[in-house]
Amino acid sequence: MILVLNKPSTPPPTPERTSPIGLESYISGTTLISGDGPAWKDVFVQVFSRNHVQQPFLVPAVAEPLIVWVMSGSATVEERDLGGEWEASRVSVGDFFLTRSPAPYEMRWQADGDQPFQVMHLYVSIALFEKVAREMLGKASGNVTLKDISGGRDTTISHILSLLRGELVAENGGSALFVEGLAQSLAVHLVRHYGVADTAARAQTALSGSKLRRAIAFMAARLDQPFDLNSLAHEVGMSAFHFSRLFKKSTGVSPSRYFIRQRVAKAQQLLQETDASIIEIGMTVGYSSPSHFAQIFRRETGLSPTDYRRG
């Protein structure tokens, strides 16, 4: 007699791309309701109750434009490119994420308090998006995609999604005519306010020179203050997640690392050009602890502040 031993099954690897329905299986939580009846041919809508704490997981890319809208609770949501640094967004009811990412990325979150953390996922069908873009932009419509937004707020989007939520729970699966009108209104709003040239979006692998200079100047003027990625990204009109991605492509280092290097470079200048004490110089560049300042300075230069001044 031959004994066959069943090996424990391992979960299949997360694919790089999936469909709106497929994405649900890669994010933990409970599906509360789904709009998949005949009224919902132009948009696919799901409402989820998410776990309060979500460990890092890979989010496959989805071809359809996706809006994630916070319906209940608040959380710190973090995103990063594969192997990159985590970028955080504080979100609460009404905030939204918009993505049409061609590549997978990682995500995690920590919800606050006792309120359930509930979100709506809304996918705009590719057919509707392309139809609206074509009617609004003509020949240029083939080159249009959408900006990526992390933790944004838009009263028009919130209003449309609130109405769609009402149709989700309406009798007979909602009014097809009303849902169609809302879907078209949403698509028009997205193209009008968040549309960008796809060729430019694909070609853009770094910050423009003007935005890079503005970001560096913003950091240089605030070396004595804690690093604030959200304020820095806001200064150049981008989300923290995508600003950090493009900044690193421009400079080779993350914004926080660049900020530290700016601090150390300023400290080097002050050590050589002034008679200020090392403690004073450390405080000038944002370090209230002399030992922490010395540790950072040595890590970046290979010397202690005292040895650097003597040298």
Secondary structure by P-SEA (a helix, b strand, c coil): cbbbbbcccccccccccccaaaaaaaccccccccccccccccbbbbbbbccccccbbbbcccccbbbbbbcbbbbbcccccccbbbbbbbbccccbbbbbccccccccccccccccbbbbbbbccaaaaaaaaaaacccccccbbbbbbcccccaaaaaaaaaaaaaaaccccccaaaaaaaaaaaaaaaaacccccaaaaaacccccaaaaaaaaaaaaacccccccaaaaaaaacccaaaaaaaaaaaccccaaaaaaaaaaaaaaaaaccccccaaaaaaaaccccaaaaaaaaaaaccccaaaaaac
